[in-house]
Amino acid sequence: MVTANPNPSNYSFTVKVNGPQKTGAIILKVINISRHTIETRRINSTQICKIRENYRPGIYFVELTQGTQRRTVKVIKQ
């Protein structure tokens, strides 16, 4: 499970991966409403990360991929 808080936000989002511990890196992508990738990071399953505060207001999708598993959460920047 993936959570992003606070959502919506005026500033930044904290993204947390909840679930069983797994080995291997997780690829985090931030995708805008036009489906353009605007940020990509490699994180581990225990890492909590912040999504930048400098994004323009709008709707974004935070996509996390580990192996063949993929989870997406929608966030709104006000």
C-alpha positions as CSV (number, residue, x, y, z in Angstrom):
1,M,0.0,0.0,0.0
2,V,1.2,3.5,-0.8
3,T,0.0,6.6,1.0
4,A,0.7,10.3,0.3
5,N,0.0,12.9,3.1
6,P,-1.3,15.5,3.3
7,N,-3.5,15.2,0.3
8,P,-4.4,17.8,-1.1
9,S,-1.4,19.9,-0.1
10,N,-0.3,23.5,-0.6
11,Y,3.4,22.6,0.0
12,S,4.8,19.0,-0.3
13,F,3.7,15.4,0.1
14,T,5.2,12.7,2.2
15,V,5.0,9.3,0.4
16,K,5.2,6.1,2.5
17,V,5.2,2.5,1.4
18,N,3.3,0.3,3.8
19,G,3.5,-3.5,3.5
20,P,5.8,-6.5,3.9
21,Q,9.5,-5.9,3.7
22,K,10.9,-6.8,0.3
23,T,14.3,-6.8,-1.2
24,G,15.2,-4.7,-4.2
25,A,14.8,-1.1,-5.1
26,I,11.5,0.6,-5.7
27,I,11.2,3.1,-8.6
28,L,9.2,6.1,-7.7
29,K,7.8,8.3,-10.6
30,V,5.9,11.5,-10.3
31,I,3.6,11.9,-13.4
32,N,1.6,15.0,-14.3
33,I,-2.0,15.0,-15.6
34,S,-0.7,15.0,-19.2
35,R,1.1,11.7,-18.4
36,H,4.6,13.2,-18.6
37,T,7.1,11.9,-16.0
38,I,8.5,14.9,-14.1
39,E,10.6,13.1,-11.5
40,T,12.1,9.6,-11.1
41,R,13.8,8.3,-7.9
42,R,15.1,4.9,-6.7
43,I,14.1,4.3,-3.1
44,N,14.0,1.3,-0.7
45,S,11.0,-0.3,0.9
46,T,11.6,1.3,4.3
47,Q,12.2,4.8,3.0
48,I,9.8,7.7,3.5
49,C,10.3,10.4,0.9
50,K,9.0,13.9,0.3
51,I,7.6,15.0,-3.1
52,R,8.9,18.5,-3.9
53,E,7.1,21.6,-2.9
54,N,8.1,23.4,-6.2
55,Y,5.5,21.7,-8.4
56,R,2.8,23.8,-9.9
57,P,-0.8,23.4,-8.6
58,G,-2.5,20.5,-10.3
59,I,-3.1,16.8,-10.2
60,Y,-0.1,14.3,-10.1
61,F,0.2,10.6,-9.9
62,V,2.9,9.0,-7.8
63,E,3.7,5.6,-9.2
64,L,5.9,3.0,-7.4
65,T,7.2,0.0,-9.2
66,Q,9.0,-3.0,-7.7
67,G,9.6,-5.9,-10.0
68,T,6.3,-6.7,-11.6
69,Q,4.2,-4.9,-8.9
70,R,3.0,-1.4,-9.5
71,R,1.0,1.0,-7.2
72,T,-0.3,4.4,-8.0
73,V,-1.7,7.2,-5.8
74,K,-3.2,10.5,-7.0
75,V,-2.1,13.7,-5.3
76,I,-3.4,17.2,-5.6
77,K,-1.2,20.2,-5.3
78,Q,-3.3,23.3,-4.5
